[in-house]
Amino acid sequence: MRVVMVPRYIAAIVGLIAIWCGLWGAISVANIASGAVVAVLSCALGFGVPSNLGVRVVPLMRLGKLVLVDLVKSTFHVAAEVLTLADRTVESIVEVYVPKVGRMHFLLLVVAITLTPGTAVVETREERGVIYLHLLHHNRREETIAHVQELVQFASLALSPLSQRSARQVST
């Protein structure tokens, strides 16, 4: 039997080894070897990379940039809110619908939203595609909902199934 190493499996194995070394806090021969064993077994058992999922590096980097910029901007907004004497917050809970294309990235979206100060995911209904968000500033409601849709779009582009990718590339 011949084993074929697809580039996405190689990337997954290298990534898993890097994460393994990071978890142990050191890059050593023992950590690399044990990480390689865990990574190869994970991929061989089907836990590594789904066969129909493709990762697009540029959209993934754009998603990371968007989340990082959000984190910095909202941190300044929350810091300014804390430092002001008058309480100007009008808090609210809003319901945000996630389209079907974004539901396969539901956990990623919840984490990206939760990282942003001033917003918090209160509850999710994955089967309905709904995220309930607590907003520190209700006046940013529409902007926040539009931003969540932007996160959905970037996540879907970065981590789209290979079968949907060709159709999406033709349409854009």
Summary of the structure (lengths in Angstrom):
residues: 172
radius of gyration: 19.7
end to end distance: 41.3
largest distance: 71.5
contacts: 441
relative contact order: 0.13
helix: 62%
strand: 13%
